[in-house]
């Protein structure tokens, strides 16, 4: 049964809920019904989707979407919202979107697939500026600096943009999804840096899993309002503990298989559809019930086991963000990911900056203000809460330890502790009453009641 959810903008359509699992037919029928009501005939459509670092049954969703629109639209482009992540290869894209390598045209006629080439200046079009005074209002006075708003040209070169992707608790904005696929998903670096630094000033532990319009969400919405053209969103809520398969494991979807039982697919609790703000708000309400686990007391140690979809610490740091709130003062988070061998190929300055708490940067701003603010924000998010002064130096609330393929020297050089991953017996750690082992870490949030 499709329901209507109220929001601050317009009502969003919804199917499913926190206690349901959608069938293949329900997914296809909902998408077809929603898109049937959209004026698409003879118009061009740009579809924004996540990259391989997000759990989402894109082969299923894209099959349903393509079937509903490709005969109606004049042009169909799928744009991968990389933010500043690495570009996906053709092999990765084919598995991620559910088509044979080299067979895009046959599998999805009339469809083009593009990586968001954030490293190319010609990718972007400038759509406006947010003034320093307005930034001050949106940030509750934490920042006061004008910012240019640039967006991937594909968005403004199409008549309509459809955002398709999951909603999870998020360390920068509160809950991901919605207009976040525009900023930072396919935006210029200016908005990425200022929004992430604003989140860092608030702190990850404070903002993560916060519903409603956080200051960062307000900034993103402000930027989105500058983009010409019509925008809609199909937001999905994946089933907690499911859908943890890597992109290369995803096979083209069999329409006769119920996606709720498909071992290759991501089971869905719900889908919402409408304008990006209302669809996101409705999905965030469900994600808050399905993607947050509450504990009665803090734990001394967490072993956060990362799936291989996180291939560096830039993306894998989510294994810390999502468990920091439940760790006792003086406790430890161990990020276990033997497959990760580098800090970040796309953000090499992290190795120069290292990982530090927010106050380490704020109280030495003359020393660090020239670095990309997004890099500084990432640093604080992985290091967590702490303090800094000239007399005592930096003091952090918890110890962050990497048990990865990054060498001990490289790990300690960025101000993190090291543990040899070969020496970790996961079963033994799980048997320790003072340790919480979190498999498939990075998406579900842990909080204290």
C-alpha positions as CSV (number, residue, x, y, z in Angstrom):
1,X,0.0,0.0,0.0
2,X,1.4,3.4,-1.0
3,X,1.2,6.0,1.7
4,X,1.7,9.8,1.8
5,X,4.2,11.3,4.1
6,X,4.0,15.0,5.0
7,X,7.1,17.2,4.9
8,X,8.0,20.9,5.0
9,X,7.7,21.1,1.3
10,X,5.3,18.8,-0.5
11,X,4.0,15.3,0.4
12,X,6.2,12.3,-0.7
13,X,4.8,9.0,-1.9
14,X,6.0,6.0,0.1
15,X,5.8,2.2,-0.2
16,X,7.0,0.0,2.7
17,X,8.2,0.9,6.1
18,X,10.7,-0.1,8.9
19,X,9.1,-3.5,9.5
20,X,8.6,-4.6,5.9
21,X,10.7,-6.0,3.0
22,X,9.6,-5.0,-0.5
23,X,9.1,-7.6,-3.1
24,X,10.4,-7.3,-6.7
25,X,6.9,-6.6,-7.9
26,X,6.3,-3.9,-5.3
27,X,9.6,-2.1,-6.3
28,X,8.8,-2.2,-10.0
29,X,5.1,-1.2,-9.6
30,X,6.0,1.7,-7.3
31,X,8.7,3.1,-9.6
32,X,6.4,2.7,-12.7
33,X,3.5,4.4,-10.9
34,X,5.5,7.4,-9.7
35,X,7.3,8.0,-13.0
36,X,4.1,7.6,-15.0
37,X,2.8,10.8,-13.2
38,X,6.0,12.8,-14.2
39,X,6.0,14.9,-17.4
40,X,8.8,13.1,-19.2
41,X,7.7,12.8,-22.8
42,X,10.2,14.3,-25.2
43,X,12.3,15.7,-22.3
44,X,15.9,14.8,-21.2
45,X,16.5,13.1,-17.9
46,X,19.7,13.0,-15.8
47,X,19.7,10.3,-13.1
48,X,22.1,10.7,-10.2
49,X,23.2,7.5,-8.5
50,X,25.7,6.6,-5.8
51,X,29.0,4.9,-6.4
52,X,30.1,1.5,-5.1
53,X,30.7,2.8,-1.6
54,X,26.9,2.7,-0.9
55,X,24.7,-0.4,-0.4
56,X,21.9,-0.1,-2.9
57,X,20.2,-2.5,-5.3
58,X,20.9,-0.3,-8.3
59,X,20.5,-3.1,-10.9
60,X,16.9,-3.6,-9.7
61,X,16.1,0.1,-9.4
62,X,17.7,1.0,-12.7
63,X,16.0,-1.8,-14.5
64,X,12.6,-0.5,-13.2
65,X,13.5,3.1,-14.0
66,X,14.8,2.4,-17.5
67,X,11.8,0.3,-18.4
68,X,9.5,3.1,-17.3
69,X,11.2,6.0,-19.0
70,X,13.5,5.1,-21.9
71,X,10.7,5.2,-24.6
72,X,9.5,8.5,-23.3
73,X,12.6,10.6,-22.8
74,X,14.6,12.3,-25.5
75,X,17.9,11.6,-23.7
76,X,18.8,9.5,-20.6
77,X,22.1,10.0,-18.7
78,X,23.1,8.2,-15.5
79,X,25.7,10.3,-13.6
80,X,27.7,8.6,-10.8
81,X,27.8,10.9,-7.8
82,X,31.4,10.4,-6.8
83,X,31.9,13.5,-4.7
84,X,35.7,13.2,-4.6
85,X,35.9,9.4,-4.7
86,X,37.9,7.6,-7.3
87,X,36.2,7.1,-10.7
88,X,34.5,3.7,-11.3
89,X,36.0,1.5,-14.0
90,X,33.9,0.1,-16.8
91,X,34.0,-3.3,-15.1
92,X,32.9,-1.7,-11.8
93,X,30.2,0.3,-13.5
94,X,28.8,-2.7,-15.3
95,X,28.5,-4.7,-12.1
96,X,27.3,-1.8,-10.1
97,X,24.5,-0.9,-12.6
98,X,23.7,-4.5,-13.8
99,X,24.8,-4.7,-17.4
100,X,27.3,-6.9,-19.2
101,X,30.8,-5.4,-19.8
102,X,30.6,-3.7,-23.1
103,X,26.9,-4.3,-23.3
104,X,25.4,-1.1,-22.0
105,X,23.6,-0.1,-25.3
106,X,22.0,-3.5,-25.6
107,X,21.0,-3.9,-22.0
108,X,19.9,-0.3,-21.4
109,X,19.1,1.2,-24.8
110,X,19.3,5.0,-25.1
111,X,21.2,5.3,-21.8
112,X,24.6,7.0,-21.3
113,X,26.7,6.4,-18.1
114,X,29.2,9.0,-16.8
115,X,31.5,9.3,-13.9
116,X,31.3,12.7,-12.2
117,X,34.7,13.9,-13.4
118,X,35.4,16.2,-10.4
119,X,39.1,16.4,-11.3
120,X,38.3,18.2,-14.7
121,X,37.5,21.9,-14.5
122,X,35.4,21.8,-17.6
123,X,33.0,19.4,-15.8
124,X,31.4,22.3,-13.9
125,X,29.0,25.1,-14.5
126,X,28.7,28.0,-12.0
127,X,25.1,28.5,-10.9
128,X,25.5,31.3,-8.4
129,X,27.0,32.4,-5.1
130,X,25.9,32.1,-1.5
131,X,26.9,35.3,0.3
132,X,29.0,35.5,3.5
133,X,26.0,36.9,5.4
134,X,23.8,34.0,4.3
135,X,26.5,31.4,5.2
136,X,26.6,33.0,8.6
137,X,22.8,32.6,9.0
138,X,22.8,29.0,7.8
139,X,25.8,28.0,9.9
140,X,24.5,29.6,13.1
141,X,27.4,32.0,13.0
142,X,30.1,29.3,12.8
143,X,31.3,30.4,9.4
144,X,31.0,33.7,7.5
145,X,32.5,33.3,4.0
146,X,30.9,33.6,0.5
147,X,31.1,30.5,-1.6
148,X,30.7,29.9,-5.3
149,X,28.3,27.1,-6.3
150,X,29.3,24.9,-9.1
151,X,27.6,21.8,-10.4
152,X,28.3,19.1,-13.0
153,X,27.1,20.5,-16.4
154,X,25.1,17.3,-17.0
155,X,22.6,18.4,-14.3
156,X,21.8,21.7,-16.0
157,X,22.0,20.3,-19.5
158,X,19.0,18.1,-18.9
159,X,15.4,19.1,-18.4
160,X,14.9,17.1,-15.3
161,X,17.2,15.5,-12.7
162,X,16.2,12.4,-10.7
163,X,18.2,11.5,-7.6
164,X,18.2,7.8,-6.9
165,X,19.9,6.4,-3.8
166,X,19.9,5.2,-0.2
167,X,19.5,7.2,3.0
168,X,21.8,6.4,5.9
169,X,22.9,8.2,9.1
170,X,25.7,10.5,8.0
171,X,28.7,12.1,9.8
172,X,28.5,15.5,8.0
173,X,24.9,16.2,7.3
174,X,22.9,14.0,9.8
175,X,21.3,11.7,7.2
176,X,22.6,11.2,3.7
177,X,20.5,11.3,0.5
178,X,18.3,13.8,-1.2
179,X,20.0,17.0,-2.3
180,X,23.3,15.6,-0.9
181,X,23.6,13.7,-4.2
182,X,24.0,17.2,-5.8
183,X,26.3,18.6,-3.0
184,X,28.8,17.1,-2.6
185,X,27.8,14.3,-5.0
186,X,28.3,16.2,-8.3
187,X,29.5,19.6,-7.1
188,X,32.6,21.7,-7.2
189,X,35.1,21.6,-4.4
190,X,34.2,24.9,-2.9
191,X,30.8,23.7,-1.6
192,X,32.3,20.4,-0.6
193,X,35.0,22.0,1.5
194,X,32.8,24.5,3.3
195,X,30.0,22.1,4.0
196,X,32.3,19.4,5.4
197,X,34.2,21.9,7.5
198,X,30.9,23.1,8.9
199,X,30.1,19.5,9.8
200,X,33.5,19.2,11.5
201,X,33.0,22.3,13.6
202,X,29.7,20.8,14.8
203,X,31.5,17.5,15.1
204,X,30.6,14.1,13.7
205,X,29.4,12.7,17.0
206,X,27.0,15.6,17.4
207,X,25.5,15.6,13.9
208,X,25.5,12.0,12.9
209,X,22.0,10.5,12.8
210,X,20.3,13.8,13.5
211,X,17.0,14.1,11.7
212,X,15.6,17.4,10.4
213,X,17.4,20.3,8.7
214,X,20.9,20.5,10.3
215,X,23.0,23.5,9.4
216,X,24.9,21.4,6.8
217,X,21.6,20.2,5.3
218,X,20.4,23.8,5.2
219,X,23.5,24.9,3.3
220,X,23.1,22.0,0.8
221,X,19.4,22.9,0.2
222,X,20.4,26.6,-0.3
223,X,22.9,25.6,-3.0
224,X,20.4,23.2,-4.6
225,X,17.9,26.0,-4.9
226,X,20.3,27.8,-7.3
227,X,20.2,25.0,-9.9
228,X,17.8,25.6,-12.8
229,X,15.5,22.8,-13.9
230,X,13.2,20.4,-12.2
231,X,14.4,17.9,-9.6
232,X,12.9,14.8,-8.1
233,X,14.2,12.0,-5.8
234,X,13.6,8.3,-5.4
235,X,15.1,7.5,-1.9
236,X,15.5,4.0,-0.6
237,X,16.0,2.5,2.8
238,X,18.0,-0.8,2.7
239,X,17.5,-3.6,5.2
240,X,19.9,-3.4,8.1
241,X,22.3,-6.3,8.1
242,X,21.6,-7.1,4.4
243,X,22.8,-5.7,1.2
244,X,26.5,-5.8,2.1
245,X,27.6,-7.4,-1.2
246,X,30.4,-5.8,-3.2
247,X,29.7,-4.3,-6.6
248,X,31.6,-7.0,-8.5
249,X,29.4,-9.7,-6.9
250,X,26.1,-8.2,-8.2
251,X,24.7,-10.0,-11.2
252,X,22.1,-8.7,-13.6
253,X,18.7,-8.8,-12.0
254,X,16.4,-11.8,-12.7
255,X,12.9,-10.3,-12.9
256,X,11.4,-13.6,-11.6
257,X,13.3,-13.4,-8.3
258,X,11.8,-11.7,-5.3
259,X,14.4,-9.2,-4.3
260,X,13.6,-9.7,-0.6
261,X,15.1,-13.2,-0.9
262,X,17.7,-12.6,-3.6
263,X,21.2,-13.2,-2.1
264,X,22.7,-11.0,-4.8
265,X,20.4,-8.0,-4.1
266,X,20.0,-5.4,-1.5
267,X,16.7,-5.9,0.4
268,X,14.7,-2.8,0.8
269,X,12.5,-1.7,3.7
270,X,11.0,1.2,1.8
271,X,11.1,3.7,-1.1
272,X,9.9,7.3,-1.1
273,X,9.3,9.6,-4.1
274,X,8.8,13.3,-4.5
275,X,10.8,16.5,-4.5
276,X,14.3,15.9,-3.0
277,X,13.5,17.4,0.4
278,X,10.3,15.6,1.1
279,X,11.4,12.3,-0.3
280,X,14.6,12.5,1.8
281,X,12.8,13.5,5.0
282,X,10.3,10.6,4.6
283,X,13.2,8.1,4.1
284,X,15.3,9.5,6.9
285,X,12.4,8.9,9.3
286,X,12.5,5.2,8.3
287,X,16.3,5.0,8.3
288,X,16.3,6.4,11.9
289,X,14.3,3.3,12.9
290,X,16.3,0.7,11.0
291,X,19.9,1.9,10.8
292,X,20.6,3.0,14.4
293,X,21.3,0.5,17.1
294,X,21.1,1.7,20.7
295,X,23.2,0.4,23.6
296,X,22.5,0.8,27.3
297,X,26.1,1.4,28.2
298,X,29.4,2.4,26.5
299,X,31.9,-0.2,25.5
300,X,35.6,-0.2,26.1
301,X,36.7,-1.5,22.7
302,X,35.2,-1.9,19.2
303,X,36.5,-4.0,16.4
304,X,35.1,-2.4,13.3
305,X,35.3,-4.8,10.3
306,X,35.2,-3.0,7.0
307,X,33.8,-4.5,3.8
308,X,36.0,-4.3,0.7
309,X,33.8,-1.7,-0.9
310,X,35.8,0.7,1.1
311,X,39.2,0.6,-0.6
312,X,41.1,3.4,1.3
313,X,40.8,5.2,4.6
314,X,39.1,8.2,3.0
315,X,36.0,6.0,2.5
316,X,36.8,3.4,5.2
317,X,36.8,6.0,8.0
318,X,33.1,5.4,8.2
319,X,34.0,2.4,10.3
320,X,34.9,4.9,13.0
321,X,32.2,7.5,12.5
322,X,29.4,5.0,13.1
323,X,30.7,3.6,16.4
324,X,32.4,6.6,18.0
325,X,29.3,7.6,20.1
326,X,29.2,4.3,22.0
327,X,32.9,4.1,23.0
328,X,33.8,4.9,26.6
329,X,36.2,7.7,27.4
330,X,39.7,6.3,27.1
331,X,38.4,3.4,25.0
332,X,39.6,2.1,21.6
333,X,38.3,1.7,18.1
334,X,40.2,-0.8,15.9
335,X,39.5,-0.5,12.2
336,X,40.1,-4.0,10.8
337,X,40.6,-3.9,7.0
338,X,43.6,-5.9,5.7
339,X,42.5,-5.0,2.1
340,X,43.1,-1.3,2.6
341,X,46.7,-0.3,1.7
342,X,46.5,3.5,1.4
343,X,45.1,6.5,3.2
344,X,43.7,8.2,0.0
345,X,44.8,8.3,-3.6
346,X,42.5,11.2,-4.3
347,X,43.4,13.3,-1.2
348,X,47.2,12.9,-0.8
349,X,47.4,15.8,1.6
350,X,45.8,13.8,4.4
351,X,49.2,12.0,4.7
352,X,50.8,15.4,5.3
353,X,48.1,16.8,7.6
354,X,47.6,13.6,9.7
355,X,44.5,12.9,11.8
356,X,43.7,15.3,14.6
357,X,40.7,16.5,16.7
358,X,38.9,19.6,15.7
359,X,40.5,21.9,18.2
360,X,43.9,21.0,17.0
361,X,43.1,22.8,13.8
362,X,40.9,25.5,15.1
363,X,43.5,26.7,17.7
364,X,46.2,26.6,15.1
365,X,44.2,28.1,12.2
366,X,47.0,30.2,10.8
367,X,48.9,27.0,10.3
368,X,46.2,25.0,8.6
369,X,43.7,27.3,7.0
370,X,45.3,27.0,3.6
371,X,44.7,23.2,3.4
372,X,41.5,22.0,1.7
373,X,38.8,22.2,4.3
374,X,37.3,19.0,3.3
375,X,40.6,17.2,4.0
376,X,40.7,18.9,7.5
377,X,37.2,17.8,8.1
378,X,37.9,14.2,7.2
379,X,40.9,14.3,9.6
380,X,38.7,15.4,12.5
381,X,36.0,12.9,11.7
382,X,38.4,9.9,11.9
383,X,40.2,11.2,15.0
384,X,37.1,12.0,17.0
385,X,36.5,14.2,20.0
386,X,39.5,15.8,21.8
387,X,41.1,18.9,22.9
388,X,44.3,20.9,22.2
389,X,46.3,23.7,23.9
390,X,49.9,24.8,23.7
391,X,50.8,23.5,27.1
392,X,49.3,20.0,27.0
393,X,49.2,19.4,23.3
394,X,46.5,17.2,21.8
395,X,44.5,14.9,24.0
396,X,41.9,12.6,22.4
397,X,38.9,11.0,23.9
398,X,39.5,7.5,22.3
399,X,42.3,5.7,20.7
400,X,42.0,5.0,17.0
401,X,43.9,2.0,15.8
402,X,44.3,0.8,12.2
403,X,44.7,-2.9,11.5
404,X,45.0,-2.6,7.8
405,X,47.4,-3.2,4.9
406,X,48.9,0.3,5.6
407,X,52.4,-0.1,7.1
408,X,53.0,0.6,10.8
409,X,55.3,3.6,9.9
410,X,52.7,5.2,7.6
411,X,50.0,4.6,10.2
412,X,51.8,6.2,13.1
413,X,53.0,9.1,10.8
414,X,49.4,10.2,10.5
415,X,48.8,10.1,14.3
416,X,47.0,6.8,14.5
417,X,47.9,3.6,16.4
418,X,48.8,0.4,14.6
419,X,47.9,-3.2,15.1
420,X,49.0,-6.1,12.8
421,X,45.9,-7.4,11.2
422,X,47.4,-10.9,10.9
423,X,47.3,-11.1,14.7
424,X,43.6,-10.5,15.1
425,X,41.3,-13.5,15.9
426,X,37.9,-12.1,15.3
427,X,36.2,-14.9,17.2
428,X,38.4,-14.3,20.3
429,X,37.6,-10.6,20.2
430,X,33.9,-11.3,19.9
431,X,34.2,-13.5,23.1
432,X,35.6,-10.6,25.1
433,X,32.8,-9.0,27.1
434,X,34.5,-5.6,26.9
435,X,34.6,-5.7,23.1
436,X,31.9,-5.1,20.5
437,X,32.6,-6.6,17.1
438,X,30.8,-4.9,14.2
439,X,30.9,-6.8,10.9
440,X,30.1,-4.9,7.7
441,X,30.8,-1.6,9.5
442,X,30.3,1.8,7.9
443,X,26.6,2.2,7.4
444,X,24.7,1.4,10.6
445,X,25.1,3.8,13.4
446,X,25.6,2.9,17.1
447,X,24.3,5.2,19.8
448,X,23.8,5.2,23.6
449,X,20.2,5.4,24.8
